[in-house]
Amino acid sequence: MSNPTYVQPAIPGNIVLTAQTLKNSGGAERYARDVIAGFHRIGLRPTLFAREIDRTLPEAAWIDPQRMDVWWVPRKLRNLAFNWRVSRQLHKHRPACVFSINHLTQADLVLCGGTHPGSLEALGRPPRRSDAWQIELERRSYTNATAIIAHSMLMKQELQRFYDIPAARIDVIYPPVDTKRFKVLSPEERKRVRRQLGLPEDRVVFAFASMNHERKGYELIEKFFSKTNLPVCLAVAGRPVPRTGDTIRYIGYCREIESLFGAADYTIVASTYEPFGLVGVESVMCGTPLVIADNVGSAETVTGDAKIAFSRRSEASFEQAIHTAVARAQNGCQITDPLSHLAYDPSVETHMEALCRLISAISATPAYMKRNAGNA
C-alpha cells in the first residue's frame, strides 16, 4: 500500500534489484531489506536476483525472487559468475530499471557501499590476482552505470580517486535506519536494561558490537581497556573475545542490539575500513554518543557532542578520546534529541523519496534510453 508520507515521482514499475543475499546479516543485507520494504510501501514489487534468499523473512514475500546459485564456482570467482548469470537473464528480457546493491556490469544504478582498492589500502595489503578480478568487476559496474549512489562522501571520493568516475554521476545518499527500533530509552528502562545485561553502575560503559574483530579495530580497543585504571567497562557483543575482566565484559550475541546501544554511555566505532558504519547512526538514535574513528563514513553525519572523533593512526588520539568521554560522562552524556545531532533524516521514507527521485531522473537520460532501447 502507498504511504502518504512519500513524495513519489513517476518511476518505472518493472524494477530489478541485485544483491549478494537476502538474509538477516550485515549492512548490505540490511540495506537490501530496507529498500524492498520501501518499495512495498509504495506498491512496487521488484524482482530480486541474489545468491541466497531467506524465505522466512517478511521481505521475501514482497519480491519476485530469482535465486542465482554459484556455489559450484571457486569462491574467488563467485562475484564474476553471479554477474555473468544475471547479465544473461537481463539480455533475454531487459526490465525498466536495474538497481545493483552488489556489483553488476549491466545495472542502470549501482550502490557503492565500499571499494575494493579502498579496503586494500586501509589494510595495507597489496592486491592479489583475485583482488584484480574484483577491482575490474567494480570498475566495469561503475563505468557502465548511468548513476551511482555513494553511501558517504568518503565513498564518493574513493570512486573519483580509484575509478575516475565524474562527480556528476555520483549521488551521496546516506543509508536509512529503522527509527522505530532505534530510539531513546527512558531513564527507568535504561537502568533495567543495564541490570539485565550485567553492566556495572559505577563505571562508564562503552558498547562495541562486532562479528569481525580484526576489521572492526578490536585490537586497538582491547590494548587500551585491558590496561587502563579508569572507571570504565567495555561491553562486547558479537564474536567472543579472548580475555575479559573488570574493564572488558563479553555479553554474547545480542539480537536486540538497540538495547545495548540504549543502555551504554558511549558506543565505540573503530573500524580499519568502514564505508559508512550504520552502527554510528543507530547508536545516536538510541541517545548514545560515539567515540568514532575519523575514517568511518558515518562520522561525517554525526554532529556536536554526539561524537568524539579520534585518529586510528595514533594510539594517543584514541586514549585522549576515552579520557574525554569519561570526563563528559560525569555530568551525563545522553542525547535527548538525536535528530538534532544528525546531518540527515535517517528514516526509510526519506531515503526512498531520494531513491525514487534518482530512478526517475535516470529514466530520462540519453544513456538510460540507449541502454534500454527496445527492451522496456
N, C-alpha and C positions, 0 to 999 in steps of 0.2 A: 504494500500500500504506500502511496505517496505521503511523505511527511510534509506538512505545511510550512515547516521552518526552512525547507530547502528553497533556494532560488535557482531553479534548474533551467539552464539554457537548452535549446534543441540539440540533442546529441543522437548519434546513430544507435539504434536499438540492438543491432546484431554485434555484440561485443565479445571478444575472446580475451581471456586472461591466461597468462602462463606463469607458473611458479614451480619451485622445486617440489614442494609438498604442501598439502593442506592438512595440518595437524596442530595440536597444542604444543608448540615448541618455542623457537626463538623469535627474534624481532621480525624477520622477513615473513615468517608464517603468521605471526600476529597481524602484520600489515595486510596480508592477503585476506585474512578473515574479516578485518575491518572494512576493506574495500567491497568484498562480497556482500556484507551486511548493509553497507551504504547503498549499493545498487538495488538490493532487495527492497529497501525502504522507499525507493522512488519507482518501484515497479519494473525493474530490469532484471532479467535472468541471464547472466553471462555464461558462456561456455568456458570451462577451466581445463587446460592441459597441465597435468602435473605427474610427477613420477609416482607419488603416493597420495592417496586421498582417504582420510579417516571418515568413513560414512556415518560414524556416531555423532559427529559434530553437527550443530544446527545449520551451519553454513553449507554443509554438503547437500542439504535439501533445497538450497536456493540457487543451484548451478546446474548446468548440464555437464556432468563430469566426463572427462576423457583422460583415462589413465594411460601414461606412456611408460611402459616398463623398459628400463635399460640396465637391469641388474646383470644381464649376461655380458655386458661390456666391462673391460677393466676399469676400476674406479676412476683413474685419472682421465679417462676418455668419456665418462658418462655425460658431462655437460655438452660435449660435442655431439654425442649420439642423440641426446634429447633434442638439441637444436635441429639436427638432420631429420628426425622423425616428425617433429611438429611442422617444420618447413614443408615437408612433403604433403602433409594434410592441408596446409594453407594454400599450396599450389593447386590442389584439387578444387577447393572452394574458399575464396577469399572473403572473410567477413567484413563488416563495415569498419571496424577498428580493432587492432590488436594491441593490448597493453601488456608488456612483459615485465613481471616483477623479478624475474631472474635475468637471463641474457638470451635474447633471441634475435637472430640477424634479419628476420622478416617482420619485426614489430614496427608499428607506427609510433608508439610511445613506449619508452623504456625507463624503468626506475634505476637510479644509481643510489644504492644504499651502501656503497663501498667500491673501491677499485683494487684490483689485484696488485698493481705496482705500488699503490699507497701502503697496502698491507705489508708487502715485502720490504719496503723502505723503513717502515716503523719497526719491523722485526730485525732489521739489519741483515737480511738473508739474500744472497744472490739468487737470481732466477734459475730454475732447472728447466729441463725440456718441457715437463708438464706445465710449468708456470707459463712458458712461452705460448703453449696452446691456449690456456685460459685468457691470457692477455690479448691474443689475436681474436678470440671469440668476443671479448669485451669491445675491442676496437671496432670490429665489424658491426656489432649491435648498435653502438653509439653513433657510428658514422652513418649507418643506413636509416636510423630512426628519424622521423620528422621532428620530434621533440623529445626532450629528456627531462624527467623530474629528478632533481637532486634533493636529498633529504636534509642537507645543510649547506651553508656557504662553503664549508670545508670541502664538501664533495664537488661543488661547482668548480672550485679552484683546482682540484685534482683532475677533473675532466678536461679542463683547459690545459693544465700542465702536462699531463701524461698522454692525452689523446688529441690535443689541438682542436677541441670542439668549440665553435664560436659561442660566445656568451649569449647571443640572441636565441640560440636553440635550447638553452638550459633554463628551466623554471625551478626556483627553490621553493618547495612546498614542504613544510615540516610535517612529520607523521602525526597521526591522531593518537589520543589516549582515551580510554573508557572513563569518562568523567563521572559516571555514576558509581563505578567501582572504586576509583582512587579519589578519596575525599578525606577531609579533616575529621579526626575523631574528637569527640567531646573529652574534656579532662578526665571524667569518670571512666569512659570507655578506654582511654589511653592507659590509665593505671591498671585496669582489668587485663588488658592485653599484655602489658609488661609482666604482670604476675603470671599469666598463662604461659608466656614464652620463657619464663625464668630469668628475666632481665633484672639486673640489680637496680635498686632505687637510689643508691648512694654513689653511682658512677655515671659519667656521661656516656651514653650508648651510641655507638656508630654501627649502622647497618651495612652489610656487604653481602650482595647476592651474586653467586657465580656458579656456573657449571663448567667453566674453563678457567682455572685459576691463573694459568700462565698468561693468557691473553688479557684477562681482567686485572692483571697487575697485583696479584696477591702477595708476591714475593716482597715487593716494596712495603706493603702494608704490614705484613707479618714481622718484618725486620724491626719496624718501629714498635708495634704493640707488644711484642714478646719481651722487650727490654725496658719499656717505659715505666716510670713510677707515678705517672699522672693518674688521677682517679677516673679512668676510662675503661670501657669494655667494648670489644669488637664482637658483634653478633653476626656470625657467618651462616648464611642459608645457601643450600645447594649441595655442591660436592663436599665431602668430608675434608677436614684439614688434618695435617699430621700431628699437630700439637695444640693443646688447649690449656687454659689456666684461668686465673682471676681476670686477666685482661683480654683473653680470647675465648669465646664460647661458641660451640657449634650447635645450632638449633635444628639441624636436619633440613630435609627438603620441605620447603614452605609453599604449599599450594595457594594459600591466601597471602601472597607477598605484600599486599596492601596493608595487612595487619602489622607486619614488621616495620614497614615504612612509617605507618602512623604512630607506632609506639616508640620508635627510636628518636634520639635527639638530632642526629645527622645521618645522612647516607653518604658513603664514600664511593666515588666513581673514579677509578684509577687505571683504566684500560691502556694497554700499549697502543692499540689501534681501535678507535670507536667512531665510525662514520656519523652516528647520531647518539645512540645511547638513551633509549626511551626511559630507562630506569631513572634518569635525572628528572625528567618531567613528571613521571609517576610519583616520585618522592615529594616533589614540590606540591603537587596536587593533594597529597596527604598532609600537607602542612609542615613537612620536614625539610630543612635546608640541606645543602650539599657541601661536601668537600670534594672538589672535582678537578681533574687534570685539565689543563688548558688545551690539550689536543683532542678533547672529546667534543663531538659535533654539537651536542645539546647544550654545552656550556654557553654557546652564543645566544641561546634563547632564554636563559635564566638571568634575572637582573637583581641589583641591590643586595640586601642582606640575605637573600635566599641562596647565595653561593659564596664559598671561599675557594678561590682558584689557586692552584699550585702547578709547578712545572715538574714533569716526570724526569727531566734532565738533572734535577737537583734534589738529593735526599733532604737537604736543609730546608728546601722550599716546602716539602711535604710536612716535615716536623713543625715548621712555623705555622702551617695551616691548621694542624691539630691543636697546637697551643692556642691559636686564635679562637678556634671553635670552643675549646674548654672554657676560655675566659668569657666568651659571649653567653655560654650556657648558664653561667651563674645567675644571669638576670632574665633567663627564659629566652629561648631562640625559636620557638614555634611560629609558623606563619599562619596568620588568621585569614588572609585574603590571597590565596595562591595565584589567581589570575592576574593580580596587580604586579606579580613578580615574573610573569612570562611575557615574552615578546610576541606571542601569537595565541590565538584561540585554539586549544588542542582538541576541540570536540570533533567527532566523526562527521557531524553535519557540515561544519565549516570546511573540513578537508574535502568532503565530497563536492561541495559547491565549487571549490577551486579546481578539482579534478574534472568535473563536468564542463566547466568553462574552457579548460585547456583542450579537452577532447573535441568540443565544438569548434574551437579555433583551428585545431589541426585539420579537421574535415574540410576547411575552406582553403587550405594551402595548395599551391601547384604541386608540391612534392607528394602530398597525400593523393591528390587526384590522379597523378601519373601512376603511382604505385597501385592504386585500386581501380584503375580504368578497366571497365568491362567485368569486374568481379564483385561489385556491390550486391 
